[in-house]
Amino acid sequence: MEFRLLGTVSVETLTGPLPLGPAKRRSLLAALLLSANTPVSVARLTDSLWDDAPPLQARGVIQGHVSRLRALLVGADAEAYGVELATLGDAYVLRVPETLIDAQRFEELLMLAREQRGPADTVLMLKEALSLWQGPALSGAFTGPPLRAAAHSLEESRLATVEQLARTYGVLGEHHRAAALLAAETAAHPLRESLAAELMLALYRAGRQSEALDRFHRTRRLLADELGIDPGHELADAYALILRGDPGSGEPGPVPGPVTAPVPDPAPAQASSPGPDRTADPARAAAQDSAGVTVGAVGPTAPTAASPVPHPPHPGEPLPVDLLPRAPRGFHGRAAELAALTRAAAGEAPVCLVTGPAGVGKTALALQWAHRSGALFPDGRLFADLRGFSDAGEPALIDVLREFLLALGVAPRRVPESAPAAAALFRSLTDRRRVLVVLDNARDSATVRALLPGGSDCVTLVTSRHRLEGLIASDAARPVPLDTLEADDGTALLAGVLGEERVLAEPVAARRLAELCGGLPLALRVTAARLAGRPRWTLAALADELADEQGRLAYLDVDDTGVAAALRLTVQHLPPDAVHQLARLGHHPGGHFDPYAAAALAGTDPVAAAAALERLAAAHLVAETAPGRWILHDLVRLYARGLDPESAHEALTGVLDHCIATALAAADTAEPGGEPCFVLPDGYRRPAAVRDFADRAEAMRWLAAERENLALAAVAAREAGLEDRTWRIILLQWPQVVWRVRDNWTPLLELALDSARAGKDAYAESRVLTLLGWVLTEEGRTAEAAALLERSPVLAREAGDPLGEATALINLAVVQAELGDLPAASENCTRAVALCREEGDRHTEMLGLQHLARMRLTAHRPQEALDCALTALDLGPEHEEAVRRSLLLAICGEARLALGEEEDGIRLLDRAAREAEQAGYDDGAVRALEALSRVSARAEYRRRYDEALRRLTAQS
């Protein structure tokens, strides 16, 4: 049994919470528990249960609640726990062991924490104490004045414990944990100055100075707006400490205080002096006056023709201003990008723009370069987190400029109130200086422009998830795009956090983790953090967890950091149409997509889809790998899939029907005489637009480029129970199957066969069997092919598909010829040709005649073979049937040779080989050149044969 006050007032038992009933009964229990083992008078209980004048029957109400509460306790076997609700005259007492009351255990843990000698043990006690809280104290009760006071006292104790835990984290150097702990409490208690002060110090000591200063200004404004007061001494002291660069009681802070040593004004005649001309530059003169010092006070001036090269400061000299957060730990690789930044920074007043998706390590790269390049900026380094992709919102421009100006030595009372005036003063102060300005997490170009320094020797380093093309256009910003890490660098990053020994112990698992994280540094760091906190976990075990796509994003979250959180901050700034497009892209089964596929997924048209893709690309959520060809990072895809899970079926159906429509167009262009192999499926949704193909070559290129995507679409269709789409998507690739018959099509066709049979579709089964049987024949698996093809004509006949029956008979005849049964093969081919003539299908008739001619040639009947081949050639237009023409010309050549007409035979075989080579039909070229090599000793034929065979082998 457990009595709870730190949250909803309740009594927990082995069988669940007791049904305490109305709020006043909970108030009664709370009043008794707060004075456990001490009599509580009826008058005191009355004050606790009623806020104003109690009713006349108040005593009777209290007695009724006591009676019901006693019955509940007895029914829960409270006596076994030493719990008793007794009546003592005009009072009641709840006798209960203090260990059963969460508030008493909370106080006990705080006492234990005070007695601990080490900070690590103190942290354990304080965390245990805070874990007892499950919500605001005394929730669910009606709190009269005594209970309100008690609830307030308990909450104050909790907040003091939070502050104490944060300070203890600081002693351990775990400032990020302290900041994460305090951030949530500060959001709930924004006017509590002690919390805000502790959060500022934790942020500062964690290397997040700009956030710490922003917290001060937000709290200062809130105090002024809500209470009309200025910050108290705690906030003011923390603010002063941060500006001085004094770490206080924590670890040494990264930021030294601003330089304030004055430099004498130069004589007017000294033109080469670094001092400014006060009359020529009024703004700069004003800056000097407002700061009380000359501009040179911020550090050594940049060298000019007459000034010496700056020397390192001597001991005791003030250092130049440096607001950079600490350099990132565990940084690895990026040598090319660091070199690119160095090159970009070499120009006059350059603006370097590091762009990339969320979590790719833009800030880490910028800080790494900034810390390595300190010698290039003797006058100081400034840093501001513009929070362009943060829940907290962007800081006011004037606040950023104020921090810069204060750091540069401007007196607080002299900082201009308006942003334009402050920006002008900032430009003047940085004129003729060599200062680095790092602007992190910028969302738009306009904000960056207002913060650009004025000196031609200054460098501005900007990071953004957007491409900021406006900044490139207006200020010649030099982009340094940042991509994900290669597997080797990702593994090295893991080793940098976990230690090389742990990674070297499981090199395969480490590489697999890097691949599952998609090379995204944020994901790799979160993974490393999970492993670092669990030294007994193996890398392989975590890799197995990450392999599950359903939970991968959840595994890549730790504390207040994670891939999903970073992506959410990017997505929340997108327009609705781009968010809709991204959500639908998450359901795309393939690896890449074009605007047509994106439109089919989103239910829009390609123009709207292309515009949405451009917006997503600008935010680095998709990447364009080639004109009109886009990809989605695996982790972005998983996040996008969760944006609109209800639309999965609609999006998938849309893109499957897009695949069918486009493949139909490609097949019709590649083989215009070919008979459409099916009607469209039930519920087919024609896309808003379908890609046009200019010619056969373009159609075949599309089929080749989309082969993997089409295969993945077919698999996704089968998994979704859309068998009628599965076999259609596969079968529509028949021109590519014919063109590259030995290119391992069997597994995909077997999937189509399973889908056709699952849908009990005889038409589909026959068509798939026909194509699969032919592929098996070409692979030399003749017996398997025969077993399949014997059933195919029967199924086609049952389905009322005469042209399908004709094609099946032709393929069956090819197998029978391979097995040596030429009479049966010839008979089936002849039947197929007759069916084609009845249906008026010249294309399939040409195919039947081609194979019949080959059979006649094999049967040593060359004249009949020649007649069949010539009849077939007369059926098809020469420019459309490159493959078939090559095969028929080869048959004609071999027939002429058999008839003793060697010259004509060689000429026709050479023509067949050349047409095959020109069309890229290596299989046909090999066949024709092989026949030529048997009758001619010309070295050219052997060379061309070897080249064609090498190409064909490379494709297999």
C-alpha positions, 0 to 999 in steps of 0.5 A, spaced: 500 500 500 502 506 498 499 513 499 501 519 494 501 526 495 506 528 489 501 528 484 494 526 484 492 524 491 491 517 491 492 510 495 495 505 491 494 497 492 496 491 489 490 490 485 490 498 483 488 505 486 482 505 491 476 508 488 476 515 493 470 518 489 469 526 490 474 531 490 473 533 498 474 526 500 481 526 497 482 533 500 480 529 507 485 524 505 490 529 503 489 533 510 490 527 514 496 525 510 500 531 511 499 530 519 500 523 519 500 520 526 497 526 529 490 528 530 487 533 526 481 537 528 474 537 525 475 545 524 482 544 521 479 539 516 473 544 515 478 549 513 481 544 508 475 542 505 471 549 504 474 555 501 469 560 503 463 559 509 462 552 510 455 549 510 451 548 516 452 540 515 459 540 514 461 536 520 456 531 517 459 531 511 466 530 514 463 524 518 460 521 512 467 522 508 471 519 514 466 513 514 467 511 507 474 512 507 475 508 513 471 502 509 475 503 503 482 502 507 479 496 511 477 493 504 484 494 502 487 490 508 490 496 511 491 493 518 496 489 515 500 495 513 499 498 520 494 503 517 488 505 521 483 511 521 481 512 528 477 517 531 480 521 537 474 526 540 473 532 536 479 530 531 481 524 527 488 521 526 491 517 520 496 512 523 500 510 517 508 508 517 511 514 514 515 510 509 508 509 505 507 516 504 511 519 498 512 526 501 515 523 507 520 518 502 521 525 498 524 528 504 528 522 507 531 522 500 533 529 500 536 528 507 540 522 505 542 527 499 545 532 504 549 527 507 552 524 501 560 526 500 560 525 493 556 528 487 555 522 484 551 519 490 548 526 491 545 525 484 542 518 485 539 520 491 536 527 488 534 523 481 530 518 486 527 523 490 524 527 484 522 520 480 516 520 486 513 526 483 507 524 478 504 531 477 503 537 481 502 536 488 495 534 491 492 534 484 485 531 484 483 534 491 479 540 492 484 545 496 482 550 501 487 555 504 491 550 508 492 545 503 494 550 498 499 552 502 501 545 503 501 544 495 505 550 494 510 548 500 511 541 496 512 545 490 517 549 492 521 544 495 521 540 488 524 546 485 529 547 490 531 540 489 531 541 481 536 547 482 540 542 487 540 537 482 542 541 476 548 544 480 550 537 482 550 536 475 555 542 474 560 539 479 560 533 475 561 537 469 555 534 466 552 541 464 548 539 458 544 535 463 543 540 467 541 545 462 536 539 459 533 539 466 532 546 467 529 548 461 523 544 462 522 547 469 524 554 466 518 553 461 513 551 466 516 557 471 518 562 467 518 568 472 522 564 477 529 568 477 533 562 480 531 557 475 533 562 470 539 564 473 541 556 474 539 555 466 543 561 464 549 558 467 548 551 465 548 553 458 554 558 458 558 552 461 556 547 456 558 552 451 552 555 449 553 562 451 548 565 446 542 561 448 544 563 455 544 570 454 538 570 450 535 566 456 537 572 460 533 577 455 527 573 455 526 573 462 528 580 463 522 582 458 518 577 461 519 580 468 518 587 465 512 586 462 508 581 467 511 584 473 514 591 472 520 589 475 528 589 473 532 582 474 534 581 481 541 580 483 541 572 481 539 574 474 544 580 474 550 576 477 549 570 472 549 575 466 555 579 469 559 573 470 557 570 463 559 577 459 566 577 463 567 570 461 568 568 468 566 560 469 564 561 476 563 555 480 563 550 474 568 548 469 572 554 466 568 558 461 570 558 454 569 565 453 574 571 455 571 578 457 571 583 452 578 587 451 577 594 454 584 597 454 584 604 450 589 605 444 591 613 443 588 617 438 593 617 432 595 624 429 592 626 423 598 626 419 599 619 420 595 616 414 598 609 415 596 609 422 590 603 424 586 609 427 580 611 424 579 618 421 574 621 426 571 626 421 571 622 415 567 617 419 562 620 423 559 613 425 565 610 427 567 616 431 560 615 435 562 608 436 568 610 439 565 616 443 559 611 445 564 605 448 569 610 451 575 607 448 577 607 441 575 601 436 582 598 437 580 596 444 577 590 441 584 587 440 590 588 435 588 591 429 589 588 422 596 589 419 596 594 414 602 596 409 605 600 415 603 596 421 606 590 424 604 583 423 600 582 430 603 579 435 600 574 440 598 577 447 603 577 452 601 574 459 597 579 463 595 582 456 587 582 455 585 577 449 581 579 443 573 577 444 571 570 443 564 568 443 565 561 440 562 555 444 567 550 445 570 546 439 566 539 438 568 533 441 569 527 437 569 530 430 572 526 425 573 527 417 570 533 413 577 534 410 575 536 404 569 541 407 574 544 412 579 545 406 573 548 402 572 553 408 579 555 408 579 557 400 572 560 401 575 565 407 581 567 403 577 572 398 575 579 400 569 580 406 567 573 404 561 570 406 561 562 407 555 558 407 555 551 410 548 548 408 545 541 409 540 537 412 538 537 419 543 533 423 549 533 418 554 536 422 553 543 420 555 547 426 560 542 428 564 543 422 563 551 422 566 551 430 571 546 428 574 550 422 573 557 427 577 554 432 582 551 428 583 558 424 583 563 430 590 565 428 586 568 422 582 573 426 586 577 431 581 582 433 576 576 435 571 571 434 563 572 435 558 567 435 550 567 435 545 562 434 540 565 430 535 559 432 532 559 425 529 552 426 528 552 434 521 551 438 524 557 442 523 562 436 529 566 433 532 571 437 530 579 436 535 582 431 537 587 436 538 582 442 544 579 437 547 586 435 547 588 443 551 582 445 556 583 439 556 590 441 557 589 448 563 584 447 566 589 442 567 594 448 560 598 447 558 600 454 551 598 455 548 605 456 551 606 449 547 601 445 542 603 440 535 601 441 533 600 434 536 594 430 538 598 424 542 603 428 545 597 432 547 594 425 550 600 423 554 601 429 557 594 429 559 595 421 563 601 423 566 597 429 568 592 425 571 596 419 578 595 418 578 589 423 579 582 422 573 579 425 570 572 424 562 572 425 559 565 426 552 565 425 549 559 426 542 556 424 540 561 420 533 561 416 533 566 411 538 571 408 535 578 411 537 576 418 544 574 416 545 581 412 543 585 418 549 581 422 554 582 416 561 586 419 563 592 415 571 590 415 573 587 408 578 583 412 572 580 416 569 573 415 562 571 416 561 563 417 553 562 416 550 555 417 543 553 415 538 548 413 536 552 407 540 553 401 539 561 402 540 562 395 538 570 396 544 571 400 548 567 394 545 572 389 546 579 394 552 578 397 556 572 393 556 567 399 560 561 397 556 555 399 560 549 402 554 543 402 555 538 407 553 531 405 552 525 410 558 521 412 561 515 408 561 508 412 568 509 414 568 516 417 561 514 421 565 508 424 571 513 426 566 518 429 563 512 433 570 510 435 571 517 437 565 517 442 565 510 445 573 508 444 577 505 439 577 498 443 569 497 443 569 499 436 575 494 434 572 489 438 565 489 433 568 492 426 562 489 422 557 491 427 560 498 427 560 499 420 552 496 420 550 501 425 554 507 421 550 504 415 543 504 419 544 511 421 545 513 414 551 517 415 548 522 419 552 525 424 547 526 429 544 519 429 551 516 430 552 521 436 545 519 439 547 511 437 554 512 441 550 516 447 546 510 448 551 505 447 556 509 452 551 509 457 550 502 457 557 499 457 554 491 457 550 492 450 553 490 444 554 494 438 551 488 434 544 488 439 543 495 438 544 494 430 539 489 430 534 494 434 535 499 429 534 494 423 527 495 425 524 501 421 518 501 425 522 503 431 528 506 428 527 513 429 525 512 437 532 509 438 535 515 435 532 519 440 536 520 447 534 526 452 532 532 449 536 530 442 534 526 436 533 525 429 526 526 429 526 532 433 531 535 429 527 534 423 521 536 426 524 543 427 525 543 419 518 541 417 515 546 422 517 552 417 515 549 411 509 551 407 503 546 407 504 543 400 511 542 401 509 538 408 503 534 404 508 532 399 514 530 404 509 526 408 506 522 401 514 521 399 515 517 405 510 512 402 514 511 396 517 504 395 522 506 391 529 509 392 528 515 387 523 519 384 521 524 379 516 530 379 511 525 376 512 520 381 511 525 386 505 528 383 502 521 383 504 520 391 501 527 393 495 527 388 497 533 384 500 535 378 508 534 376 508 542 376 506 543 383 510 537 385 516 540 382 515 546 386 514 542 392 520 538 391 524 545 390 522 547 397 524 541 400 530 541 397 532 548 399 531 545 406 535 539 405 530 534 406 530 531 399 536 531 394 537 532 387 542 527 384 541 528 377 536 533 373 529 531 375 531 525 379 530 526 387 532 521 393 530 521 400 535 520 406 532 513 409 531 517 416 527 522 413 523 517 409 522 514 416 520 521 419 516 523 413 512 516 413 510 518 420 507 525 418 501 522 415 500 514 416 493 514 414 494 516 407 499 510 406 494 506 402 492 512 398 499 514 396 501 507 395 496 506 390 497 512 386 504 511 385 503 504 383 498 506 378 503 511 376 508 506 374 503 502 370 501 508 366 508 510 365 511 503 363 505 502 358 507 508 355 514 506 355 512 499 352 508 502 347 514 506 345 519 501 345 515 496 341 509 500 338 507 493 334 506 489 341 499 487 343 497 491 350 498 485 355 492 487 359 486 491 361 487 496 367 486 494 374 480 495 378 480 502 381 485 504 377 487 512 378 490 515 372 495 520 374 494 527 372 500 527 367 504 521 364 511 522 361 512 522 354 517 518 350 520 521 344 523 514 341 525 507 343 531 509 346 528 514 351 523 509 353 528 503 354 533 508 358 527 509 362 525 502 363 533 500 365 533 506 370 527 504 373 528 497 374 529 497 381 524 502 383 519 498 379 521 491 382 520 495 389 513 497 387 511 490 385 514 488 392 510 493 396 504 492 392 504 484 393 505 486 401 499 491 401 495 485 398 494 489 391 496 483 387 492 486 380 498 491 380 504 487 382 504 482 376 502 488 371 508 492 373 512 486 372 510 484 366 510 491 363 517 491 363 517 485 357 521 490 352 527 490 357 526 483 359 527 481 351 533 486 351 536 483 357 534 476 357 540 473 361 539 479 366 536 475 372 529 476 371 527 470 374 526 472 381 521 478 379 517 474 374 516 468 380 513 474 384 509 476 378 506 468 378 505 468 385 501 474 385 497 472 379 495 465 382 494 469 389 489 473 385 486 467 381 487 470 375 488 465 369 489 471 364 495 473 368 498 467 370 498 465 363 501 471 361 507 471 366 508 463 365 509 465 357 514 470 359 518 466 365 518 460 361 522 463 355 527 467 360 528 460 363 529 457 356 534 463 355 538 461 361 538 454 359 533 451 364 529 448 359 526 442 363 523 447 368 521 452 362 517 446 359 514 444 365 511 451 366 509 453 358 505 446 357 500 449 362 500 456 359 496 455 352 491 452 356 490 457 361 490 463 355 484 459 352 480 458 358 481 466 359 479 467 352 486 470 350 487 468 343 493 472 342 496 470 349 495 463 347 499 464 340 505 467 344 505 461 349 505 456 343 511 460 340 515 459 347 513 452 348 515 451 341 522 454 342 523 449 348 520 443 344 525 445 339 531 445 344 529 438 347 529 435 340 522 435 338 522 439 332 515 436 329 511 438 335 515 445 335 513 446 328 506 444 329 505 449 335 509 455 331 504 454 325 498 454 330 500 460 333 501 464 326 494 462 324 491 465 331 495 471 329 493 472 322 486 471 325 486 476 330 490 481 325 496 481 330 502 482 325 507 483 331 506 476 334 505 473 327 512 476 325 515 473 332 512 466 330 515 466 323 521 468 326 522 461 330 518 457 325 524 459 320 529 457 325 526 450 326 526 449 319 533 451 318 535 446 324 531 441 320 535 442 314 530 445 310 533 452 308 529 454 303 523 453 307 526 457 313 528 463 308 521 463 305 518 464 313 524 469 314 522 473 308 515 473 310 516 475 317 521 481 314 515 483 310 510 484 316 514 489 320 517 496 319 524 496 318 526 502 323 521 499 329 524 492 329 531 492 330 532 486 335 527 482 330 530 484 324 537 482 326 535 475 328 531 474 321 537 477 317 541 472 321 536 466 319 536 469 312 544 469 312 545 462 315 539 459 310 543 462 304 549 459 306 546 452 307 543 453 300 550 454 297 550 462 296 556 464 301 557 471 298 549 473 300 550 469 306 556 472 309 553 479 307 546 478 310 550 475 317 554 481 317 548 486 316 545 482 322 551 483 326 551 491 324 544 492 326 544 488 332 551 492 334 548 499 332 541 497 336 546 495 342 543 488 342 549 484 344 545 477 344 543 478 337 550 481 335 554 475 338 549 470 334 550 473 328 558 474 329 559 467 331 555 464 325 560 469 321 566 466 324 564 459 322 565 461 315 570 466 314 577 467 317 576 475 317 580 477 324 574 483 324 569 478 325 573 475 331 574 481 334 567 484 334 565 477 336 569 478 342 567 485 344 560 483 343 561 477 348 565 481 353 559 486 353 554 481 354 558 477 359 558 484 363 551 485 363 549 478 365 
